[in-house]
Every structure is written in C-alpha cells, then in structure tokens.
Amino acid sequence: MAYADDLTTFIKSLEEWNCLKDIMDLFGRASNAKLNLKKTVAFPLYKNVGALSQALQQDHVVIHSA
C-alpha cells in the first residue's frame, strides 16, 4: 500500500527483506527517490523473526514489538 511518500509492505523472511531492498534500490536509481532505512519501522506479526530481526537492526530499522 502506498500513499504520498509512505509505503506499507508485508514481508515474512530475510529473503523477502533483501528482495525488497533490491527493488527499492532499483526504484531509487530510476526515480532519484531513496528509501530512508532510519525512518523505516517494522512491526513483527509473530515472535520468531530470528535472522530477519537481526538484518533489520543492522539496517537501522526500528522494530516495534506487539
């Protein structure tokens, strides 16, 4: 879902996160718009996010717990 410069996506794995970053990088190069990971927020829908949670933290994504 997208509105203005806000985007909501649903991912469930580290592979999907890496794919999303690749897509956003490609979009950024085409449009000169950049994904600001420091303003990115994750809301895990389940507790066992393991490697995905670690990758999000390394990318400086804020993770909110339920």
C-alpha positions as a Markdown table, in Angstrom:
| # | Residue | x | y | z |
|---|---|---|---|---|
| 1 | Met | 0.0 | 0.0 | 0.0 |
| 2 | Ala | 1.3 | 3.4 | -0.8 |
| 3 | Tyr | 0.2 | 7.0 | 0.0 |
| 4 | Ala | 2.3 | 10.0 | -1.0 |
| 5 | Asp | 5.8 | 9.1 | 0.1 |
| 6 | Asp | 4.7 | 6.4 | 2.6 |
| 7 | Leu | 4.8 | 2.7 | 1.7 |
| 8 | Thr | 3.5 | -0.3 | 3.6 |
| 9 | Thr | 4.7 | -3.8 | 2.8 |
| 10 | Phe | 4.4 | -7.2 | 4.3 |
| 11 | Ile | 7.4 | -9.5 | 4.4 |
| 12 | Lys | 8.0 | -12.7 | 6.3 |
| 13 | Ser | 11.6 | -13.7 | 5.7 |
| 14 | Leu | 15.1 | -12.4 | 5.4 |
| 15 | Glu | 15.0 | -13.3 | 1.7 |
| 16 | Glu | 11.9 | -11.1 | 1.2 |
| 17 | Trp | 13.6 | -8.2 | 3.1 |
| 18 | Asn | 16.7 | -8.4 | 0.8 |
| 19 | Cys | 14.5 | -8.6 | -2.3 |
| 20 | Leu | 12.5 | -5.5 | -1.1 |
| 21 | Lys | 15.8 | -3.6 | -0.6 |
| 22 | Asp | 16.9 | -4.6 | -4.1 |
| 23 | Ile | 13.6 | -3.4 | -5.6 |
| 24 | Met | 13.7 | -0.1 | -3.6 |
| 25 | Asp | 17.4 | 0.4 | -4.7 |
| 26 | Leu | 16.4 | -0.1 | -8.4 |
| 27 | Phe | 13.4 | 2.2 | -8.0 |
| 28 | Gly | 15.7 | 4.8 | -6.3 |
| 29 | Arg | 18.2 | 4.7 | -9.2 |
| 30 | Ala | 15.4 | 5.1 | -11.7 |
| 31 | Ser | 13.5 | 7.9 | -9.9 |
| 32 | Asn | 16.1 | 9.5 | -7.7 |
| 33 | Ala | 13.9 | 8.7 | -4.6 |
| 34 | Lys | 15.7 | 6.9 | -1.8 |
| 35 | Leu | 14.4 | 4.6 | 1.0 |
| 36 | Asn | 15.4 | 6.1 | 4.3 |
| 37 | Leu | 16.1 | 3.0 | 6.5 |
| 38 | Lys | 16.5 | 5.2 | 9.6 |
| 39 | Lys | 12.8 | 6.2 | 9.2 |
| 40 | Thr | 11.7 | 2.6 | 8.4 |
| 41 | Val | 9.6 | 0.9 | 11.1 |
| 42 | Ala | 8.9 | -2.9 | 11.4 |
| 43 | Phe | 6.0 | -4.4 | 13.2 |
| 44 | Pro | 6.6 | -8.1 | 13.6 |
| 45 | Leu | 3.4 | -10.1 | 13.4 |
| 46 | Tyr | 4.8 | -13.1 | 15.2 |
| 47 | Lys | 7.6 | -13.6 | 17.8 |
| 48 | Asn | 10.1 | -15.9 | 16.0 |
| 49 | Val | 11.7 | -13.5 | 13.4 |
| 50 | Gly | 15.3 | -14.5 | 14.1 |
| 51 | Ala | 17.6 | -13.7 | 11.2 |
| 52 | Leu | 15.1 | -11.2 | 9.8 |
| 53 | Ser | 15.1 | -9.2 | 13.0 |
| 54 | Gln | 18.9 | -9.1 | 13.1 |
| 55 | Ala | 19.1 | -7.9 | 9.5 |
| 56 | Leu | 16.5 | -5.2 | 10.2 |
| 57 | Gln | 18.6 | -4.0 | 13.2 |
| 58 | Gln | 21.8 | -4.0 | 11.1 |
| 59 | Asp | 20.0 | -1.8 | 8.6 |
| 60 | His | 19.0 | 0.6 | 11.4 |
| 61 | Val | 15.3 | -0.3 | 11.1 |
| 62 | Val | 13.2 | 0.5 | 14.2 |
| 63 | Ile | 11.4 | -2.6 | 15.4 |
| 64 | His | 8.2 | -2.2 | 17.5 |
| 65 | Ser | 7.0 | -5.2 | 19.4 |
| 66 | Ala | 3.3 | -6.0 | 19.9 |
